[in-house]
Structure formats: C-alpha cells, structure tokens
C-alpha cells in the first residue's frame, strides 16, 4: 500500500466538477505540491474533486469493485469463466483481488490530504470549508465501510502521512472502525443539502451522509442480532421454484459490543430523515432514465463519461451487452438466476420491464441472421405465437432465429441499458451508491425489529416500492415474515447494486444460504467455508506492514 500512498502525495490528478456538463472534464496537475494550489474555493474544490475521481479510476472503471461486491451471492451467476473465481468463492484467483483494499486506502489518503490543506485555508467561507471537509469525510466513511465489511479489522488513518501519521498502522477492531465511520459521517452532515445554492450535482449532500449512516447503523444492528429466524427462498437449483428455507441469524464476528436496539433506533431515525427529504419516482424504470441521473431517488451516483477510457466504465457491456456493427452483441456475461426471477409476481414491472426478455446473441447463423436469446424459456413461445412486444409496443413477427442456451436461464437487467451510446465499450452508466428504496427498506427493517413486528408506517413505506411496480401490497405479516419480506424485497429492488452479499453477511446467514445451493444451474459452485466471510488482505500489506503479522483466517 505504501507506494500508492506516496504516489497520491507526490502526484496529484484532479477532476474538476463544476457543473453537470463538465462534471468529468479532467485537468491534470503534475508535480504540483498541495501548497501550490493556493488558498481559495477553487483550490478546495480541486482537493475534493481529486478524491471523487478516485471513485471512478480505482473502483468503477477497472470493474473490480463491482465484481467483488456483486458476484459472491446466492442469486448472481453467469458463464463459468466469469464466475470461476470470486463467484465461486476463490477470490485469490481474481486479477483485481487487491483493488478494493488499495482503492479504499487511496481514497482515504487523498481525503486526508485534502482535509489537512482545506482546514488551513482562511480565504474561503465557513460554509464552503464545512462542505469541502464534509465531502472528504463522507468519502472516507464510505471507504472504511467497504473495508470493514470485507476485511474485518483494518488500519485507521485519522490524518495524512504528510501530517505525521505512521504509514504502518495496526488493524483497528471492528468496533473502532465503526466508531470512526460514525465520527466521519457526523462531520459529513455539515455538507450542503441537495437544495442549497452551493450544492454540486453529482457530489454527496448532507442527505447522502444521513443515508449512509442509516446503512451503517442497520449493518451494526443486524450484525449483532442473533437467534431470530429469516426465510430465504433458494436452495436446490434443480427445483424450478425456489424453496422457502428458514435460517437462524448468527452474530457477526466483531459485532459483539453493538446493541441492536440502540443502532436500529439510530438507523430508523436517520432513514426517516432521508425519506422526508427525497422523492420516490412514480415508476421503477424512471430511476434509470438518463434525464433522471443525480435526481429524485438517486441520492448519490458515481459519475461516468461516455467513450472515455478512464472515466467511462464497462458496466453496460458486462451486464447487458453492447452492440456490434452486425447487430450481434458483445458482453452480456452476468445475470440473475431463475430462482431470483421466480420471486416476482407476474404483474411486477421489475420483472416485466426490468428484465431483458429478448436480446441478440454473440453470433450470426449460416444465413447471416442475428440469433436471439429469450428469457425465460416460455418467452420464445410468445414470440413464435406473435404474442410478445418490445419495449416500444412493436410486435415481434415470430420469424426471428433463436437458439437454446445459457441465456434462457439468466435474467439480464434492463437498468444497465441506460447509457448514451450502447456501442461504446467504455460507456456512461452512472452507478448508484445510495438510492432511496434502499433507505426505505432499512427504515421498514428497523421499525419491525424495534416494535416486535411491522407498524402501519412500515407497511406504507415498503408498499410504496412494491405498488409502483404493480406488485401487491404486503399486509398481515408477523415479525419473522416481515423481516424475511424486507430482505427479499431488497433482493428484488436492489439487484446487482452491490448490496445482496452484504445483506446475507450482516444477518450471519451467508454460509447457510450459499451452501443450500451447493452448485447452481450454470455449474458455478456456491459452496463456501468460514474463510469466505472475509476477503484476504493483500500479501504485500502483510509482508510490508510490521504492525500486521497475519492474514484473515483461512488465507
């Protein structure tokens, strides 16, 4: 990690994000010392934007962050070549295994550098200073939240190396890391709100700090909850319908000192503040429209620039495919398993509009025609019978060439098609870090746990999400049933948004749920052992840091 820290301190590369149009126009300052940037609002902005740039270049653009957070769960699957390492519980075989650690600490050290310099500035307003330091504190909190959930105890850097902090720090306890995250998010609430004049679209706001705090508190509370029952639908992939299997929540290692009631109360209250501030779009698919980026329920998204090799990303290519000149598709490698799709009611628009039922394959037949795949299998019959329509209401003529294959057993998600140009490998999908439905479901979960069952308001909130997608409203559930319903709703609403893996972890049921599947229908192993509860620390860190003498258990 040391060489990355030193590089961040010596060579500063900042993205200047003044407006929506030039959000990702990059200005590079080579070998410019922090002091040379001056004492001004522009200088403060450059420190902030340098940290935000790290979200793209160290997390989203390489593809490693989403791979590490999305692939290792019960409902995700794909080709064996893609799921043969992280998706199969073998993260050490993944080329980007250390990226989450290195990216997080790069972000932390850039933020520390910025906080140290901005704190000294005297030629900027207090509001501007509070916002800039709040932005950097938020990004640090997000980085540590990633670290503690994936690695357990991790080193804490409260100030920058240039400010005298030792580069070799011991691993702080899980408790201490969470206390530091809370401290950072308290500072982050000093940021501008989304409605303030100084707010920059694409940046975090005070509302984003509250939303992240709600997630942090809920993670602490559920991780410390033990002995309660949760039903997860899954199990044997040979069975067409997922089985309702009951599991018992287990205490997550390191969460022993957290009081579930205390932290669920904090999660409920913070989530409620966010619910009062942000609107929910009328329809689920509205959240993904280009014109709705950074608006409405999209509390915070990682920005992207179409066609840019550094500031674009391959999310569209990887999850739904991009089009080649001959009309065939490249990519489209990752999807959701049948057991996930079977969770939806037939009328649910998240299944009707939110899943790609017809898509071009990667090749042509002998006659030079594009070959299509359909999902699920019965959709091919609808096309053949001229009963199927595309998203614009045009009827397919039933003469398309289609083939049986893997595509029939993978649901590809329509949300990832919302890019400016679907022929670009490096496109501009704006990945959501925080979205209102996530926070609404945290509120419903917290209320259920605190009150011994759902309240009228908890029902109202979860049903806001369900009924806008034409799913039936929930009612008449006991505490266990509602707990299970909230967890399932998170799987439906937040698919491939880097949440499912953590939801299973924080309830202590990850191993049970995965091992109940054993081997999925794509021959991807879901079998896991206790070592899979944490990722391994980079070998270079263990060898170089004299304060760390061992890796995580099993690695």
Secondary structure, DSSP 8 states (H G I E B T S, - for coil): -HHHHHHHHHSEEEE---SSTTTT-EEEETT--GGGG-SSHHHHHHHHHHHHHHIIIIIITTSHHHHHHHSSSSSEEE-TTTSSSGGGT-GGGSTTTTHHHHHHHHHHHHHHHHHHHHHT--SS-HHHHHHHHHHHHHHHHHHHHHHHHHHSSEE--SS-GGGT--S---EE-HHHHHHHHHHHHHHHTTS--TTSTT--TTS--HHHHHHHHHHHHHHHHHHT--S-EEEEEE--TTSSS-EEEEEE----TT-TT--HHHHHHHHHHHHHHHHHHS---SSGGGGGSGGGTTSTTEEEEE---TT-TTT-BSHHHHHT-EE-TTS-EE---EEE-HHHHTTS-TT-HHHHTSEE-EEEEEEE-TTS-EEEEESSHHHHHHHHTT--B-TTS-B--S--EE--SGGGG-BEEGGGG-SS-TT-SSB---EEEEEHHHHHHHHHHHHHHHHTS--HHHHHHHHHHHHTTT-----S--HHHHHHHHHHHHHHHTTTSS-HHHHHHHTT-HHHHHHHH-B-TTS-B----GGGGS----HHHHHH-TT----STT-
